[in-house]
Amino acid sequence: MRVQRCKGTRDLSPEEMEAFRLIEGTFRKCCLDWGYREVRTPTLEYLHLFTSTGTLTPGMLGKVYSFLDWNGWSGERVVLRPDGTIPVARLYIESMEQNQLARLFYVANVFIFEATGEDTRERWQCGVELIGAGSPLADVELVMLALEIVAKLKPGDVELRLSHAGLIRGLLTRLGLSAGEQARVFDQVLDGDQDALARLKTGKPELRKVLPPLLDTRGQSAGFLNNLKAVFTRDLAELAPPLDNFISITELLETLGCRYQIDIASGRGFEYYTGLIFQLYKGGRKIGGGGRYDALIPLMGGRSTPASGFALYLDSLMDLIRPQTPTGTGRQRVLVRTGPETAAKGFSLAQRLRQAGYVAELDPGGQEPANMSWALDIRSKAPRFILTNRTRNQRSEVQTIAEVLKLLSKEEQG
């Protein structure tokens, strides 16, 4: 039987790993430059971390990989993390609450079951969490950081879409739904059912004039939101505070020259969002997103702490970018050829070459790599070393390691 990988998983070739490391490296550098610090959380978490606070929608909860941890006496149910934010929030509550403000980032895999196996079930993401700051400036910081990272990766034009969870919650409050009904409808909205709110209008005739246009809202400026406020808050006073917050954020983005698309019904994600929701698209494909989740940390047992974050999706980005100079290939590559009698000298010389900044590969026999700039033959008699420039097909005979390094340096500079 032919060996196959599991459905919904993905192997990464050397070329794909070049793109992966480029994205990861660009992401890490930008985060460090902005004052964020890296963290890493376990792949396994207790399932109740995600269920006890209602932080996963029912649609998402049915797609997690969970099982009993039989090694523990209690048989706790654990889960392969389906999300990166909740474990970081747990880490903050357990060991960082005294810091109050925390700028954190991570690179992690998350696991979501997909029945057909055609979509990936293990997904990699680069995540950022800004915990302890609740101002519009904090939201704008995350948007601009995400855009800077993506711009440096050069995937082409990227669309920024903005929504606001507070507007959806304001509608649910106005509809007079019970807490359970609010959660159910909000889950439907966040799981992508954009008609969930519209279907409720039949029982609320007073909302027929405002619901459809609000759900269909599209715009590209803070002025557009000000017009919405003038129209809708006469009948829906609950929308005034989230609209004011939304307007403050968009005004700041405009001051920074940031282009965006307002799409009220695009707020899809986990239920813990409470404020701004932003998403990044390239050619209709979502490559990242995030938002404000002020209620999450207190729901998990921590103090009342504002927080927001975002994630960039490595799998999607890898398909969009190609490194111009793959990692490591900008350095000269040397193939070191030696035999049993000169093996010690070969290993020693290869190490010297690496210390000098070259990529040195020992020739194990068989087919030689085709991408080597140089070949270095080590002999047991004079001439001790034969260095061949494979690009120019030039051969030089030298006697010492110092001469080899000097010749390589001279050829590289010339």
matplotlib code that plots the C-alpha trace (Angstrom):
import matplotlib.pyplot as plt

x = [0.0, 1.3, 2.1, -0.1, -0.2, -3.4, -6.2, -6.3, -2.6, 0.1, 3.8, 6.1, 8.8, 12.1, 10.8, 7.7, 9.7, 11.7, 8.5, 7.4, 10.7, 10.5, 7.0, 8.0, 11.2, 9.5, 6.7, 9.1, 11.3, 8.3, 6.8, 10.2, 10.6, 7.2, 8.0, 6.3, 7.8, 7.5, 5.7, 4.8, 1.9, 1.3, -0.3, -2.5, -4.9, -7.8, -11.1, -12.9, -10.6, -12.6, -16.0, -16.5, -16.7, -18.6, -15.6, -16.2, -19.3, -21.2, -20.1, -16.5, -16.9, -18.0, -14.7, -12.1, -9.9, -10.6, -9.9, -9.4, -6.0, -5.7, -2.3, -4.0, -5.9, -8.9, -9.1, -9.4, -10.5, -7.9, -7.9, -5.5, -5.7, -8.2, -7.2, -4.1, -5.6, -7.3, -4.0, -2.2, -4.9, -4.5, -0.8, -1.4, -3.8, -1.5, 1.7, 1.6, -1.4, 0.9, 2.4, -0.9, 0.2, 1.6, 2.6, 2.9, 3.4, 3.6, 3.9, 1.8, -0.2, -4.0, -6.2, -9.7, -11.5, -12.8, -14.9, -13.9, -10.2, -9.8, -9.0, -6.1, -6.9, -3.6, -3.1, -0.2, -0.7, 1.4, -0.5, -0.2, -2.0, -2.1, -3.4, -4.1, -4.9, -8.5, -8.2, -8.9, -5.2, -4.5, -6.9, -5.2, -1.8, -2.7, -4.2, -1.1, 1.3, -0.6, -0.5, 3.2, 4.0, 1.9, 3.4, 6.9, 6.0, 4.8, 1.8, 0.3, -2.7, -4.5, -8.0, -8.7, -12.3, -13.7, -16.7, -17.7, -19.0, -20.6, -23.0, -24.2, -24.5, -26.5, -28.9, -29.4, -30.1, -32.6, -34.4, -35.2, -33.9, -33.2, -29.6, -29.7, -31.3, -28.7, -25.9, -27.6, -28.1, -24.7, -23.1, -25.0, -23.7, -20.1, -20.3, -21.0, -24.8, -25.3, -29.0, -29.5, -30.4, -32.5, -34.7, -35.7, -37.2, -40.6, -41.3, -40.0, -41.9, -40.4, -37.0, -37.9, -36.7, -33.3, -32.2, -31.8, -29.8, -27.6, -26.8, -26.0, -23.8, -20.7, -18.5, -15.0, -14.8, -15.5, -17.9, -19.9, -20.2, -21.2, -24.1, -25.0, -25.1, -27.4, -29.8, -29.8, -29.3, -32.7, -34.3, -31.4, -29.8, -27.9, -25.7, -24.4, -21.5, -20.1, -20.6, -18.7, -15.9, -15.9, -15.8, -12.8, -10.9, -11.6, -10.7, -7.3, -6.8, -7.6, -5.1, -2.5, -3.5, -4.9, -7.5, -10.3, -13.7, -16.5, -18.6, -20.9, -22.0, -18.4, -17.7, -17.1, -14.9, -14.9, -17.7, -15.3, -15.1, -16.6, -15.4, -13.5, -13.2, -10.7, -9.9, -7.3, -8.1, -6.0, -8.0, -11.0, -8.9, -8.7, -5.0, -5.5, -7.8, -8.4, -10.2, -11.0, -12.0, -12.4, -14.7, -12.4, -9.9, -12.5, -14.6, -11.6, -11.2, -8.8, -9.3, -11.3, -8.7, -9.1, -7.4, -7.2, -5.2, -4.8, -3.5, -1.9, -2.5, 0.8, -0.8, -2.5, 0.5, 2.8, 0.7, 0.9, 4.6, 7.8, 11.2, 13.3, 16.5, 15.7, 17.2, 20.8, 21.2, 22.6, 25.8, 28.5, 28.1, 31.1, 31.1, 33.9, 35.1, 37.3, 38.1, 38.6, 42.3, 41.6, 38.2, 39.4, 40.9, 37.7, 35.4, 37.8, 38.0, 34.2, 33.8, 36.3, 34.3, 31.1, 32.7, 33.8, 30.2, 30.1, 27.6, 29.8, 28.5, 30.5, 30.2, 28.9, 29.1, 26.5, 24.9, 26.4, 24.3, 23.8, 23.7, 27.2, 29.3, 32.6, 34.1, 37.0, 39.0, 41.2, 44.2, 46.7, 49.6, 50.6, 48.7, 46.7, 43.7, 42.1, 39.5, 37.2, 35.0, 32.1, 30.5, 33.6, 35.1, 38.4, 40.7, 43.3, 45.8, 46.7, 48.5, 46.9, 43.4, 44.4, 45.0, 41.7, 39.8, 41.8, 41.1, 37.4, 37.2, 39.1, 36.9, 33.8, 34.8, 36.0]
y = [0.0, 3.4, 5.6, 8.8, 11.8, 12.4, 14.2, 17.9, 18.1, 19.8, 19.0, 22.0, 21.6, 23.3, 26.1, 26.5, 26.6, 29.5, 31.4, 30.3, 31.5, 34.8, 35.5, 34.5, 36.5, 39.6, 39.3, 38.8, 41.8, 44.1, 43.0, 43.5, 46.9, 47.9, 46.8, 43.4, 40.3, 36.8, 34.0, 30.4, 28.4, 24.6, 22.8, 21.0, 23.0, 21.9, 22.0, 23.9, 26.8, 27.3, 26.1, 27.5, 31.1, 30.6, 31.8, 29.4, 29.5, 26.2, 25.9, 26.2, 24.0, 21.1, 21.3, 21.0, 18.0, 16.9, 13.7, 12.5, 12.8, 9.3, 10.0, 12.2, 10.6, 12.8, 12.0, 15.7, 16.4, 18.3, 19.9, 20.7, 24.5, 25.8, 29.4, 31.3, 34.2, 32.3, 30.4, 33.7, 35.3, 32.3, 32.9, 36.6, 35.8, 33.2, 35.0, 38.5, 40.4, 42.4, 44.0, 45.5, 46.4, 43.6, 43.6, 39.9, 38.0, 34.3, 31.9, 28.8, 26.1, 25.7, 22.8, 22.9, 19.8, 20.0, 17.1, 16.8, 16.9, 19.2, 22.2, 22.2, 21.1, 22.3, 26.0, 28.2, 31.8, 34.7, 36.4, 39.6, 40.5, 44.0, 43.5, 46.3, 49.1, 50.0, 53.2, 53.7, 54.4, 50.8, 49.4, 51.6, 50.4, 46.8, 47.7, 49.6, 46.9, 44.2, 46.4, 47.1, 43.4, 42.5, 45.4, 44.2, 40.7, 42.3, 40.1, 43.0, 45.2, 44.2, 45.2, 46.2, 45.6, 47.1, 46.1, 46.6, 43.9, 46.6, 47.5, 43.9, 43.6, 46.8, 45.4, 42.3, 44.3, 46.5, 43.3, 42.4, 38.9, 36.7, 36.1, 32.7, 34.0, 36.8, 34.2, 32.0, 34.8, 36.3, 32.9, 32.6, 36.0, 35.2, 31.8, 33.7, 33.7, 37.3, 36.9, 35.9, 39.4, 40.2, 37.1, 38.6, 41.7, 40.1, 40.1, 43.6, 45.9, 49.0, 47.9, 47.3, 50.7, 50.5, 46.8, 46.2, 49.3, 48.9, 45.3, 46.3, 49.2, 49.8, 52.9, 54.2, 57.1, 58.4, 60.9, 57.9, 56.6, 60.1, 60.0, 56.5, 57.9, 60.7, 58.3, 55.3, 56.4, 58.2, 54.8, 52.8, 54.7, 51.6, 52.1, 55.5, 54.4, 51.8, 54.2, 56.9, 54.4, 53.2, 56.9, 57.6, 54.7, 55.5, 59.1, 58.0, 55.7, 58.5, 60.7, 58.0, 57.8, 54.3, 53.1, 50.8, 49.4, 49.5, 46.4, 46.0, 42.5, 41.1, 40.7, 37.0, 35.3, 34.1, 35.3, 37.2, 40.2, 43.3, 46.3, 46.8, 43.8, 44.1, 41.7, 41.7, 40.3, 39.6, 38.9, 37.7, 35.5, 36.3, 36.5, 37.9, 39.6, 40.5, 42.9, 44.0, 41.4, 43.4, 40.8, 37.7, 38.1, 38.7, 35.8, 33.6, 34.6, 37.6, 41.2, 43.5, 44.1, 45.6, 43.7, 43.3, 41.4, 39.9, 37.0, 36.6, 33.3, 31.8, 29.1, 31.7, 34.1, 31.3, 30.8, 34.5, 35.3, 33.9, 34.9, 36.7, 35.6, 32.4, 32.1, 31.1, 31.2, 34.7, 33.2, 31.4, 27.6, 25.3, 21.6, 20.0, 16.7, 14.5, 10.8, 8.6, 9.5, 13.2, 13.2, 14.9, 17.7, 17.9, 18.4, 20.9, 22.9, 22.8, 24.3, 27.0, 27.9, 28.1, 30.4, 32.6, 32.9, 30.3, 27.4, 24.3, 20.9, 17.7, 15.5, 12.1, 10.5, 10.0, 12.8, 16.2, 19.3, 21.5, 24.8, 24.9, 28.0, 26.2, 22.8, 22.2, 18.9, 17.9, 15.7, 13.8, 15.1, 18.3, 20.3, 19.9, 21.8, 22.2, 25.0, 25.2, 28.1, 26.2, 29.4, 30.3, 26.8, 28.1, 25.8, 26.9, 24.8, 26.0, 24.6, 26.1, 26.8, 30.4, 30.5, 28.9, 31.5, 34.3, 33.1, 32.7, 36.2, 37.7, 35.9, 37.0, 40.6, 40.6]
z = [0.0, -0.9, 2.1, 2.2, 4.4, 6.5, 4.8, 5.4, 6.1, 4.1, 3.5, 3.0, 0.4, 0.7, -1.6, 0.5, 3.7, 2.1, 1.9, 5.4, 6.9, 4.9, 6.3, 9.8, 9.7, 8.4, 10.9, 13.9, 12.9, 12.5, 15.8, 17.6, 16.0, 17.3, 20.9, 21.0, 22.7, 21.5, 23.4, 22.8, 24.2, 24.3, 21.4, 23.9, 26.1, 28.3, 26.4, 29.1, 28.4, 25.2, 26.3, 29.8, 28.7, 25.5, 23.5, 20.6, 18.4, 18.2, 14.6, 15.6, 18.7, 16.5, 14.5, 17.3, 17.9, 21.5, 23.4, 27.0, 28.5, 30.0, 31.5, 34.1, 37.0, 36.3, 32.6, 31.6, 28.1, 26.1, 22.7, 19.9, 20.1, 17.5, 18.1, 19.1, 21.1, 23.9, 25.0, 25.0, 27.2, 29.6, 29.7, 30.5, 33.3, 34.8, 34.8, 33.3, 34.8, 37.0, 33.9, 33.0, 29.4, 27.4, 23.7, 22.7, 19.4, 18.4, 15.5, 16.0, 14.4, 15.1, 14.3, 12.8, 11.5, 8.0, 6.9, 3.2, 3.9, 0.9, 3.1, 5.6, 9.1, 10.5, 9.9, 10.7, 11.8, 13.0, 15.8, 17.8, 21.0, 22.6, 26.1, 28.5, 26.1, 25.1, 23.1, 19.4, 19.1, 20.2, 17.5, 14.9, 16.0, 15.3, 11.9, 10.8, 12.1, 10.1, 7.0, 7.4, 7.7, 4.6, 2.6, 3.3, 2.0, -1.3, -2.2, -4.2, -3.4, -0.2, 0.7, 4.3, 5.5, 8.7, 10.8, 14.4, 16.8, 19.0, 16.2, 15.9, 19.6, 19.7, 17.2, 19.2, 22.3, 20.4, 19.1, 22.7, 22.4, 25.4, 26.3, 24.8, 21.6, 21.3, 21.6, 19.0, 16.5, 17.1, 16.5, 13.2, 12.2, 13.1, 11.4, 8.2, 8.1, 7.1, 6.7, 10.4, 11.5, 8.5, 9.0, 12.4, 10.9, 10.3, 14.0, 14.5, 12.1, 13.6, 12.5, 8.8, 7.8, 9.5, 9.5, 5.7, 4.9, 8.0, 7.2, 3.6, 4.8, 2.6, 2.8, 2.7, 5.1, 8.7, 7.1, 5.9, 9.4, 10.7, 8.2, 9.4, 13.0, 12.0, 10.3, 12.5, 16.1, 16.1, 16.1, 17.5, 20.4, 21.3, 18.2, 19.2, 21.4, 19.0, 16.1, 18.0, 18.6, 15.0, 13.8, 16.0, 14.6, 11.0, 11.5, 12.8, 9.9, 7.4, 9.2, 8.5, 4.8, 5.3, 2.7, 3.9, 3.1, 5.7, 5.6, 8.6, 7.8, 7.4, 11.1, 11.0, 13.7, 17.2, 19.6, 21.9, 19.7, 21.3, 19.1, 15.9, 13.6, 10.6, 7.9, 5.1, 1.7, -1.4, -4.5, -2.5, -0.3, 3.4, 4.5, 8.0, 10.5, 14.1, 16.4, 19.9, 22.6, 25.8, 27.5, 26.9, 29.8, 32.5, 31.1, 31.6, 35.3, 34.9, 35.8, 33.6, 30.9, 27.4, 24.7, 20.9, 18.4, 14.9, 13.0, 9.6, 7.9, 6.8, 4.5, 2.5, 2.4, 1.3, -1.8, -2.7, -2.3, -3.7, -2.1, -4.6, -2.8, -0.8, 2.7, 2.5, -1.3, -1.2, 0.2, -1.8, -1.8, -1.7, -2.3, -0.3, -1.8, 0.4, 0.9, 3.9, 4.3, 4.2, 6.0, 9.2, 7.1, 5.1, 8.1, 9.6, 6.4, 5.9, 9.5, 8.7, 5.5, 7.5, 10.1, 7.2, 6.0, 3.2, 2.9, 2.9, 2.0, 2.2, -0.9, 0.3, -3.1, -5.7, -7.7, -7.0, -6.3, -9.3, -7.5, -6.0, -6.8, -5.9, -5.6, -3.3, -3.6, -0.7, -1.5, 0.6, -1.4, -3.2, -4.3, -1.1, -2.3, -5.8, -5.9, -8.9, -9.7, -11.3, -12.8, -14.7, -15.0, -13.5, -11.5, -8.9, -6.9, -3.4, -0.4, 2.7, 4.1, 4.4, 0.7, 0.0, 2.0, 0.4, -3.1, -2.4, -0.9, -3.9, -6.4, -4.6, -4.5, -8.1]

ax = plt.figure().add_subplot(projection="3d")
ax.plot(x, y, z, "-o")
ax.set_aspect("equal")
plt.show()
